[in-house]
């Protein structure tokens, strides 16, 4: 299997999103660059709205994540509560 990845602008809100991804995805690998942060996860990444909201200390809608998104790799399955990246056959 291959890694999936997502990259965000390097800013405070993205930092909370990345912290949530690390918490919910054991094996996540973070690559911080001057202007962006990229997270690779083997096989499947699950980004949970609830975990991000806990990190931010406020309500969070997953659509807000798109404002900070630079790029991603994998098939997307998204609803109001989670954003999933994985490679499907």
Biopython code that builds the backbone (N, CA, C, O; Angstrom):
import numpy as np
from Bio.PDB.StructureBuilder import StructureBuilder

atoms = [
    (1, "UNK", "N", (0.835, -1.188, 0.000)),
    (1, "UNK", "CA", (0.000, 0.000, 0.000)),
    (1, "UNK", "C", (0.878, 1.249, 0.000)),
    (1, "UNK", "O", (2.062, 1.203, 0.335)),
    (2, "UNK", "N", (0.270, 2.350, -0.380)),
    (2, "UNK", "CA", (0.965, 3.632, -0.462)),
    (2, "UNK", "C", (0.503, 4.577, 0.632)),
    (2, "UNK", "O", (-0.547, 4.393, 1.248)),
    (3, "UNK", "N", (1.316, 5.585, 0.849)),
    (3, "UNK", "CA", (0.910, 6.637, 1.770)),
    (3, "UNK", "C", (-0.110, 7.558, 1.114)),
    (3, "UNK", "O", (-0.103, 7.745, -0.103)),
    (4, "UNK", "N", (-0.971, 8.120, 1.918)),
    (4, "UNK", "CA", (-1.781, 9.257, 1.512)),
    (4, "UNK", "C", (-1.176, 10.461, 2.219)),
    (4, "UNK", "O", (-0.505, 10.313, 3.241)),
    (5, "UNK", "N", (-1.414, 11.654, 1.677)),
    (5, "UNK", "CA", (-0.886, 12.831, 2.365)),
    (5, "UNK", "C", (-1.795, 14.024, 2.179)),
    (5, "UNK", "O", (-2.633, 14.070, 1.279)),
    (6, "UNK", "N", (-1.599, 14.991, 3.065)),
    (6, "UNK", "CA", (-2.297, 16.259, 2.995)),
    (6, "UNK", "C", (-1.313, 17.339, 3.425)),
    (6, "UNK", "O", (-0.499, 17.124, 4.323)),
    (7, "UNK", "N", (-1.390, 18.495, 2.783)),
    (7, "UNK", "CA", (-0.492, 19.602, 3.116)),
    (7, "UNK", "C", (-1.316, 20.865, 3.357)),
    (7, "UNK", "O", (-2.274, 21.156, 2.640)),
    (8, "UNK", "N", (-0.914, 21.599, 4.385)),
    (8, "UNK", "CA", (-1.595, 22.825, 4.784)),
    (8, "UNK", "C", (-0.621, 23.991, 4.810)),
    (8, "UNK", "O", (0.590, 23.801, 4.921)),
    (9, "UNK", "N", (-1.163, 25.202, 4.707)),
    (9, "UNK", "CA", (-0.376, 26.401, 4.945)),
    (9, "UNK", "C", (0.122, 26.346, 6.391)),
    (9, "UNK", "O", (-0.561, 25.823, 7.272)),
    (10, "UNK", "N", (1.289, 26.877, 6.618)),
    (10, "UNK", "CA", (1.837, 26.901, 7.975)),
    (10, "UNK", "C", (1.253, 28.103, 8.714)),
    (10, "UNK", "O", (1.744, 29.223, 8.575)),
    (11, "UNK", "N", (0.202, 27.864, 9.499)),
    (11, "UNK", "CA", (-0.404, 28.916, 10.315)),
    (11, "UNK", "C", (-0.975, 28.289, 11.590)),
    (11, "UNK", "O", (-0.944, 27.070, 11.754)),
    (12, "UNK", "N", (-1.491, 29.121, 12.482)),
    (12, "UNK", "CA", (-1.950, 28.617, 13.780)),
    (12, "UNK", "C", (-3.102, 27.631, 13.651)),
    (12, "UNK", "O", (-3.088, 26.595, 14.315)),
    (13, "UNK", "N", (-4.093, 27.918, 12.821)),
    (13, "UNK", "CA", (-5.234, 27.000, 12.691)),
    (13, "UNK", "C", (-4.794, 25.662, 12.116)),
    (13, "UNK", "O", (-5.269, 24.611, 12.547)),
    (14, "UNK", "N", (-3.898, 25.697, 11.156)),
    (14, "UNK", "CA", (-3.387, 24.444, 10.590)),
    (14, "UNK", "C", (-2.660, 23.612, 11.634)),
    (14, "UNK", "O", (-2.712, 22.383, 11.605)),
    (15, "UNK", "N", (-1.989, 24.280, 12.547)),
    (15, "UNK", "CA", (-1.261, 23.566, 13.607)),
    (15, "UNK", "C", (-2.222, 22.698, 14.415)),
    (15, "UNK", "O", (-1.895, 21.559, 14.748)),
    (16, "UNK", "N", (-3.413, 23.229, 14.734)),
    (16, "UNK", "CA", (-4.407, 22.446, 15.471)),
    (16, "UNK", "C", (-4.903, 21.267, 14.633)),
    (16, "UNK", "O", (-5.100, 20.169, 15.153)),
    (17, "UNK", "N", (-5.101, 21.496, 13.357)),
    (17, "UNK", "CA", (-5.560, 20.421, 12.468)),
    (17, "UNK", "C", (-4.518, 19.308, 12.421)),
    (17, "UNK", "O", (-4.860, 18.129, 12.515)),
    (18, "UNK", "N", (-3.263, 19.677, 12.276)),
    (18, "UNK", "CA", (-2.178, 18.686, 12.222)),
    (18, "UNK", "C", (-2.086, 17.927, 13.548)),
    (18, "UNK", "O", (-1.902, 16.710, 13.547)),
    (19, "UNK", "N", (-2.209, 18.627, 14.671)),
    (19, "UNK", "CA", (-2.191, 17.944, 15.974)),
    (19, "UNK", "C", (-3.313, 16.909, 16.053)),
    (19, "UNK", "O", (-3.109, 15.813, 16.575)),
    (20, "UNK", "N", (-4.487, 17.249, 15.540)),
    (20, "UNK", "CA", (-5.618, 16.314, 15.545)),
    (20, "UNK", "C", (-5.338, 15.111, 14.647)),
    (20, "UNK", "O", (-5.658, 13.978, 15.008)),
    (21, "UNK", "N", (-4.746, 15.351, 13.485)),
    (21, "UNK", "CA", (-4.415, 14.251, 12.571)),
    (21, "UNK", "C", (-3.438, 13.293, 13.247)),
    (21, "UNK", "O", (-3.611, 12.076, 13.176)),
    (22, "UNK", "N", (-2.423, 13.831, 13.896)),
    (22, "UNK", "CA", (-1.422, 12.995, 14.583)),
    (22, "UNK", "C", (-2.091, 12.163, 15.674)),
    (22, "UNK", "O", (-1.792, 10.978, 15.825)),
    (23, "UNK", "N", (-2.986, 12.775, 16.426)),
    (23, "UNK", "CA", (-3.669, 12.059, 17.507)),
    (23, "UNK", "C", (-4.531, 10.916, 16.974)),
    (23, "UNK", "O", (-4.565, 9.839, 17.568)),
    (24, "UNK", "N", (-5.222, 11.142, 15.868)),
    (24, "UNK", "CA", (-6.170, 10.155, 15.348)),
    (24, "UNK", "C", (-5.562, 9.147, 14.370)),
    (24, "UNK", "O", (-6.229, 8.190, 13.976)),
    (25, "UNK", "N", (-4.308, 9.354, 13.978)),
    (25, "UNK", "CA", (-3.683, 8.484, 12.984)),
    (25, "UNK", "C", (-2.290, 8.054, 13.432)),
    (25, "UNK", "O", (-1.300, 8.707, 13.102)),
    (26, "UNK", "N", (-2.211, 6.948, 14.189)),
    (26, "UNK", "CA", (-0.893, 6.439, 14.582)),
    (26, "UNK", "C", (-0.060, 6.169, 13.321)),
    (26, "UNK", "O", (-0.573, 5.649, 12.330)),
    (27, "UNK", "N", (1.183, 6.516, 13.371)),
    (27, "UNK", "CA", (2.042, 6.318, 12.208)),
    (27, "UNK", "C", (2.115, 7.526, 11.296)),
    (27, "UNK", "O", (2.796, 7.483, 10.271)),
    (28, "UNK", "N", (1.423, 8.610, 11.649)),
    (28, "UNK", "CA", (1.487, 9.828, 10.846)),
    (28, "UNK", "C", (2.895, 10.403, 10.898)),
    (28, "UNK", "O", (3.534, 10.415, 11.951)),
    (29, "UNK", "N", (3.371, 10.876, 9.758)),
    (29, "UNK", "CA", (4.699, 11.471, 9.644)),
    (29, "UNK", "C", (4.527, 12.923, 9.224)),
    (29, "UNK", "O", (3.926, 13.206, 8.187)),
    (30, "UNK", "N", (5.051, 13.841, 10.025)),
    (30, "UNK", "CA", (4.898, 15.268, 9.769)),
    (30, "UNK", "C", (6.193, 15.823, 9.181)),
    (30, "UNK", "O", (7.284, 15.567, 9.690)),
    (31, "UNK", "N", (6.050, 16.584, 8.105)),
    (31, "UNK", "CA", (7.173, 17.244, 7.447)),
    (31, "UNK", "C", (6.876, 18.747, 7.434)),
    (31, "UNK", "O", (6.058, 19.220, 6.646)),
    (32, "UNK", "N", (7.550, 19.487, 8.315)),
    (32, "UNK", "CA", (7.314, 20.932, 8.405)),
    (32, "UNK", "C", (8.287, 21.671, 7.501)),
    (32, "UNK", "O", (9.498, 21.464, 7.572)),
    (33, "UNK", "N", (7.747, 22.530, 6.655)),
    (33, "UNK", "CA", (8.517, 23.371, 5.749)),
    (33, "UNK", "C", (8.289, 24.828, 6.156)),
    (33, "UNK", "O", (7.425, 25.095, 6.991)),
    (34, "UNK", "N", (9.036, 25.771, 5.592)),
    (34, "UNK", "CA", (8.843, 27.173, 5.979)),
    (34, "UNK", "C", (7.419, 27.701, 5.753)),
    (34, "UNK", "O", (6.929, 28.491, 6.561)),
    (35, "UNK", "N", (6.755, 27.288, 4.689)),
    (35, "UNK", "CA", (5.434, 27.843, 4.390)),
    (35, "UNK", "C", (4.307, 26.814, 4.456)),
    (35, "UNK", "O", (3.140, 27.155, 4.269)),
    (36, "UNK", "N", (4.657, 25.554, 4.721)),
    (36, "UNK", "CA", (3.615, 24.526, 4.752)),
    (36, "UNK", "C", (4.000, 23.400, 5.690)),
    (36, "UNK", "O", (5.154, 23.263, 6.097)),
    (37, "UNK", "N", (2.997, 22.598, 6.020)),
    (37, "UNK", "CA", (3.226, 21.384, 6.798)),
    (37, "UNK", "C", (2.501, 20.252, 6.086)),
    (37, "UNK", "O", (1.317, 20.356, 5.766)),
    (38, "UNK", "N", (3.237, 19.164, 5.842)),
    (38, "UNK", "CA", (2.709, 18.011, 5.118)),
    (38, "UNK", "C", (2.633, 16.836, 6.085)),
    (38, "UNK", "O", (3.542, 16.610, 6.883)),
    (39, "UNK", "N", (1.529, 16.091, 5.999)),
    (39, "UNK", "CA", (1.352, 14.917, 6.850)),
    (39, "UNK", "C", (1.120, 13.703, 5.957)),
    (39, "UNK", "O", (0.188, 13.680, 5.153)),
    (40, "UNK", "N", (1.975, 12.699, 6.106)),
    (40, "UNK", "CA", (1.838, 11.422, 5.392)),
    (40, "UNK", "C", (1.333, 10.380, 6.378)),
    (40, "UNK", "O", (1.739, 10.359, 7.540)),
    (41, "UNK", "N", (0.444, 9.517, 5.903)),
    (41, "UNK", "CA", (-0.056, 8.410, 6.708)),
    (41, "UNK", "C", (-0.117, 7.170, 5.821)),
    (41, "UNK", "O", (-0.618, 7.241, 4.699)),
    (42, "UNK", "N", (0.384, 6.041, 6.304)),
    (42, "UNK", "CA", (0.276, 4.814, 5.515)),
    (42, "UNK", "C", (-1.186, 4.401, 5.323)),
    (42, "UNK", "O", (-1.953, 4.335, 6.283)),
    (43, "UNK", "N", (-1.550, 4.130, 4.100)),
    (43, "UNK", "CA", (-2.836, 3.530, 3.710)),
    (43, "UNK", "C", (-4.058, 4.433, 3.836)),
    (43, "UNK", "O", (-4.738, 4.668, 2.838)),
    (44, "UNK", "N", (-4.361, 4.946, 5.023)),
    (44, "UNK", "CA", (-5.621, 5.668, 5.239)),
    (44, "UNK", "C", (-5.469, 6.718, 6.330)),
    (44, "UNK", "O", (-4.918, 6.445, 7.397)),
    (45, "UNK", "N", (-5.966, 7.932, 6.052)),
    (45, "UNK", "CA", (-5.949, 9.027, 7.021)),
    (45, "UNK", "C", (-7.390, 9.424, 7.326)),
    (45, "UNK", "O", (-8.199, 9.618, 6.418)),
    (46, "UNK", "N", (-7.696, 9.542, 8.612)),
    (46, "UNK", "CA", (-9.020, 9.987, 9.045)),
    (46, "UNK", "C", (-8.839, 11.279, 9.832)),
    (46, "UNK", "O", (-8.128, 11.317, 10.836)),
    (47, "UNK", "N", (-9.494, 12.337, 9.360)),
    (47, "UNK", "CA", (-9.452, 13.628, 10.034)),
    (47, "UNK", "C", (-10.827, 13.845, 10.650)),
    (47, "UNK", "O", (-11.829, 13.929, 9.940)),
    (48, "UNK", "N", (-10.870, 13.936, 11.981)),
    (48, "UNK", "CA", (-12.150, 14.019, 12.689)),
    (48, "UNK", "C", (-12.448, 15.444, 13.139)),
    (48, "UNK", "O", (-11.614, 16.092, 13.771)),
    (49, "UNK", "N", (-13.630, 15.919, 12.812)),
    (49, "UNK", "CA", (-14.088, 17.245, 13.201)),
    (49, "UNK", "C", (-14.009, 17.420, 14.722)),
    (49, "UNK", "O", (-13.556, 18.455, 15.210)),
    (50, "UNK", "N", (-14.445, 16.422, 15.447)),
    (50, "UNK", "CA", (-14.494, 16.490, 16.909)),
    (50, "UNK", "C", (-13.102, 16.697, 17.515)),
    (50, "UNK", "O", (-12.940, 17.489, 18.443)),
    (51, "UNK", "N", (-12.107, 15.992, 16.994)),
    (51, "UNK", "CA", (-10.748, 16.127, 17.531)),
    (51, "UNK", "C", (-10.188, 17.511, 17.244)),
    (51, "UNK", "O", (-9.534, 18.107, 18.099)),
    (52, "UNK", "N", (-10.441, 18.026, 16.041)),
    (52, "UNK", "CA", (-9.970, 19.380, 15.709)),
    (52, "UNK", "C", (-10.638, 20.400, 16.628)),
    (52, "UNK", "O", (-9.975, 21.304, 17.137)),
    (53, "UNK", "N", (-11.938, 20.261, 16.841)),
    (53, "UNK", "CA", (-12.671, 21.189, 17.721)),
    (53, "UNK", "C", (-12.085, 21.171, 19.129)),
    (53, "UNK", "O", (-11.954, 22.221, 19.757)),
    (54, "UNK", "N", (-11.732, 19.988, 19.629)),
    (54, "UNK", "CA", (-11.111, 19.892, 20.954)),
    (54, "UNK", "C", (-9.787, 20.645, 20.994)),
    (54, "UNK", "O", (-9.507, 21.370, 21.949)),
    (55, "UNK", "N", (-8.977, 20.473, 19.961)),
    (55, "UNK", "CA", (-7.670, 21.146, 19.909)),
    (55, "UNK", "C", (-7.829, 22.658, 19.832)),
    (55, "UNK", "O", (-7.064, 23.398, 20.450)),
    (56, "UNK", "N", (-8.829, 23.121, 19.067)),
    (56, "UNK", "CA", (-9.041, 24.561, 18.887)),
    (56, "UNK", "C", (-9.782, 25.196, 20.053)),
    (56, "UNK", "O", (-9.683, 26.403, 20.272)),
    (57, "UNK", "N", (-10.520, 24.390, 20.796)),
    (57, "UNK", "CA", (-11.295, 24.920, 21.896)),
    (57, "UNK", "C", (-12.548, 25.656, 21.452)),
    (57, "UNK", "O", (-13.043, 26.541, 22.148)),
    (58, "UNK", "N", (-13.055, 25.277, 20.280)),
    (58, "UNK", "CA", (-14.269, 25.897, 19.746)),
    (58, "UNK", "C", (-14.914, 24.948, 18.744)),
    (58, "UNK", "O", (-14.309, 23.953, 18.345)),
    (59, "UNK", "N", (-16.142, 25.260, 18.339)),
    (59, "UNK", "CA", (-16.783, 24.478, 17.285)),
    (59, "UNK", "C", (-15.964, 24.602, 16.008)),
    (59, "UNK", "O", (-15.369, 25.645, 15.737)),
    (60, "UNK", "N", (-15.942, 23.544, 15.238)),
    (60, "UNK", "CA", (-15.186, 23.537, 13.986)),
    (60, "UNK", "C", (-15.980, 22.771, 12.951)),
    (60, "UNK", "O", (-16.468, 21.674, 13.224)),
    (61, "UNK", "N", (-16.113, 23.340, 11.765)),
    (61, "UNK", "CA", (-16.742, 22.644, 10.638)),
    (61, "UNK", "C", (-15.640, 22.243, 9.677)),
    (61, "UNK", "O", (-14.757, 23.047, 9.377)),
    (62, "UNK", "N", (-15.676, 21.020, 9.192)),
    (62, "UNK", "CA", (-14.599, 20.524, 8.334)),
    (62, "UNK", "C", (-14.385, 21.368, 7.087)),
    (62, "UNK", "O", (-13.276, 21.397, 6.553)),
    (63, "UNK", "N", (-15.406, 22.050, 6.613)),
    (63, "UNK", "CA", (-15.237, 22.906, 5.440)),
    (63, "UNK", "C", (-14.203, 24.011, 5.691)),
    (63, "UNK", "O", (-13.568, 24.490, 4.752)),
    (64, "UNK", "N", (-14.037, 24.412, 6.950)),
    (64, "UNK", "CA", (-13.030, 25.420, 7.293)),
    (64, "UNK", "C", (-11.624, 24.943, 6.945)),
    (64, "UNK", "O", (-10.748, 25.751, 6.638)),
    (65, "UNK", "N", (-11.412, 23.647, 6.992)),
    (65, "UNK", "CA", (-10.105, 23.066, 6.718)),
    (65, "UNK", "C", (-9.637, 23.415, 5.300)),
    (65, "UNK", "O", (-8.439, 23.574, 5.065)),
    (66, "UNK", "N", (-10.560, 23.531, 4.375)),
    (66, "UNK", "CA", (-10.216, 23.793, 2.974)),
    (66, "UNK", "C", (-9.556, 25.160, 2.785)),
    (66, "UNK", "O", (-8.828, 25.358, 1.812)),
    (67, "UNK", "N", (-9.792, 26.093, 3.682)),
    (67, "UNK", "CA", (-9.167, 27.417, 3.578)),
    (67, "UNK", "C", (-7.656, 27.342, 3.791)),
    (67, "UNK", "O", (-6.920, 28.217, 3.333)),
    (68, "UNK", "N", (-7.196, 26.312, 4.477)),
    (68, "UNK", "CA", (-5.782, 26.174, 4.808)),
    (68, "UNK", "C", (-5.093, 25.098, 3.973)),
    (68, "UNK", "O", (-3.877, 24.927, 4.059)),
    (69, "UNK", "N", (-5.856, 24.383, 3.180)),
    (69, "UNK", "CA", (-5.371, 23.243, 2.398)),
    (69, "UNK", "C", (-4.562, 23.700, 1.186)),
    (69, "UNK", "O", (-4.969, 24.611, 0.465)),
    (70, "UNK", "N", (-3.420, 23.062, 0.971)),
    (70, "UNK", "CA", (-2.610, 23.322, -0.216)),
    (70, "UNK", "C", (-2.822, 22.204, -1.236)),
    (70, "UNK", "O", (-3.143, 22.467, -2.395)),
    (71, "UNK", "N", (-2.641, 20.961, -0.802)),
    (71, "UNK", "CA", (-2.789, 19.825, -1.709)),
    (71, "UNK", "C", (-3.022, 18.563, -0.896)),
    (71, "UNK", "O", (-2.831, 18.542, 0.320)),
    (72, "UNK", "N", (-3.437, 17.514, -1.589)),
    (72, "UNK", "CA", (-3.629, 16.217, -0.944)),
    (72, "UNK", "C", (-3.440, 15.114, -1.970)),
    (72, "UNK", "O", (-3.455, 15.359, -3.177)),
    (73, "UNK", "N", (-3.265, 13.904, -1.479)),
    (73, "UNK", "CA", (-3.093, 12.748, -2.340)),
    (73, "UNK", "C", (-3.881, 11.583, -1.758)),
    (73, "UNK", "O", (-3.647, 11.173, -0.621)),
    (74, "UNK", "N", (-4.808, 11.056, -2.535)),
    (74, "UNK", "CA", (-5.652, 9.946, -2.116)),
    (74, "UNK", "C", (-7.082, 10.210, -2.527)),
    (74, "UNK", "O", (-7.431, 11.327, -2.910)),
    (75, "UNK", "N", (-7.897, 9.200, -2.448)),
    (75, "UNK", "CA", (-9.324, 9.349, -2.715)),
    (75, "UNK", "C", (-9.988, 9.938, -1.484)),
    (75, "UNK", "O", (-9.696, 9.526, -0.361)),
    (76, "UNK", "N", (-10.878, 10.898, -1.686)),
    (76, "UNK", "CA", (-11.524, 11.621, -0.595)),
    (76, "UNK", "C", (-12.929, 11.094, -0.359)),
    (76, "UNK", "O", (-13.697, 10.883, -1.297)),
    (77, "UNK", "N", (-13.249, 10.884, 0.909)),
    (77, "UNK", "CA", (-14.614, 10.587, 1.348)),
    (77, "UNK", "C", (-14.873, 11.522, 2.522)),
    (77, "UNK", "O", (-14.234, 11.407, 3.567)),
    (78, "UNK", "N", (-15.809, 12.442, 2.346)),
    (78, "UNK", "CA", (-16.004, 13.503, 3.330)),
    (78, "UNK", "C", (-17.473, 13.613, 3.721)),
    (78, "UNK", "O", (-18.365, 13.512, 2.878)),
    (79, "UNK", "N", (-17.707, 13.822, 5.012)),
    (79, "UNK", "CA", (-19.048, 14.171, 5.487)),
    (79, "UNK", "C", (-18.883, 15.242, 6.560)),
    (79, "UNK", "O", (-17.795, 15.801, 6.702)),
    (80, "UNK", "N", (-19.920, 15.534, 7.307)),
    (80, "UNK", "CA", (-19.854, 16.609, 8.300)),
    (80, "UNK", "C", (-18.930, 16.294, 9.478)),
    (80, "UNK", "O", (-18.462, 17.208, 10.156)),
    (81, "UNK", "N", (-18.665, 15.009, 9.725)),
    (81, "UNK", "CA", (-17.905, 14.617, 10.907)),
    (81, "UNK", "C", (-16.486, 14.153, 10.650)),
    (81, "UNK", "O", (-15.658, 14.165, 11.561)),
    (82, "UNK", "N", (-16.187, 13.740, 9.415)),
    (82, "UNK", "CA", (-14.832, 13.290, 9.145)),
    (82, "UNK", "C", (-14.476, 13.439, 7.678)),
    (82, "UNK", "O", (-15.334, 13.461, 6.795)),
    (83, "UNK", "N", (-13.173, 13.541, 7.456)),
    (83, "UNK", "CA", (-12.580, 13.661, 6.139)),
    (83, "UNK", "C", (-11.604, 12.501, 6.017)),
    (83, "UNK", "O", (-10.638, 12.428, 6.777)),
    (84, "UNK", "N", (-11.837, 11.597, 5.076)),
    (84, "UNK", "CA", (-11.018, 10.395, 4.944)),
    (84, "UNK", "C", (-10.268, 10.435, 3.632)),
    (84, "UNK", "O", (-10.848, 10.719, 2.584)),
    (85, "UNK", "N", (-8.964, 10.146, 3.688)),
    (85, "UNK", "CA", (-8.121, 9.989, 2.520)),
    (85, "UNK", "C", (-7.626, 8.555, 2.488)),
    (85, "UNK", "O", (-7.076, 8.070, 3.477)),
    (86, "UNK", "N", (-7.810, 7.872, 1.376)),
    (86, "UNK", "CA", (-7.280, 6.516, 1.218)),
    (86, "UNK", "C", (-7.199, 6.191, -0.261)),
    (86, "UNK", "O", (-7.850, 6.836, -1.084)),
    (87, "UNK", "N", (-6.415, 5.208, -0.592)),
    (87, "UNK", "CA", (-6.357, 4.733, -1.965)),
    (87, "UNK", "C", (-7.340, 3.590, -2.115)),
    (87, "UNK", "O", (-7.241, 2.588, -1.406)),
    (88, "UNK", "N", (-8.289, 3.728, -3.030)),
    (88, "UNK", "CA", (-9.275, 2.681, -3.285)),
    (88, "UNK", "C", (-8.925, 2.012, -4.601)),
    (88, "UNK", "O", (-8.436, 2.653, -5.531)),
    (89, "UNK", "N", (-9.180, 0.728, -4.666)),
    (89, "UNK", "CA", (-8.894, -0.034, -5.892)),
    (89, "UNK", "C", (-9.937, 0.231, -6.941)),
    (89, "UNK", "O", (-9.863, -0.321, -8.038)),
]
sb = StructureBuilder()
sb.init_structure("model")
sb.init_model(0)
sb.init_chain("A")
sb.init_seg("    ")
for serial, (resi, resn, name, xyz) in enumerate(atoms, 1):
    if name == "N":
        sb.init_residue(resn, " ", resi, " ")
    sb.init_atom(name, np.array(xyz, "f"), 0.0, 1.0, " ", f" {name:<3s}", serial, name[0])
structure = sb.get_structure()
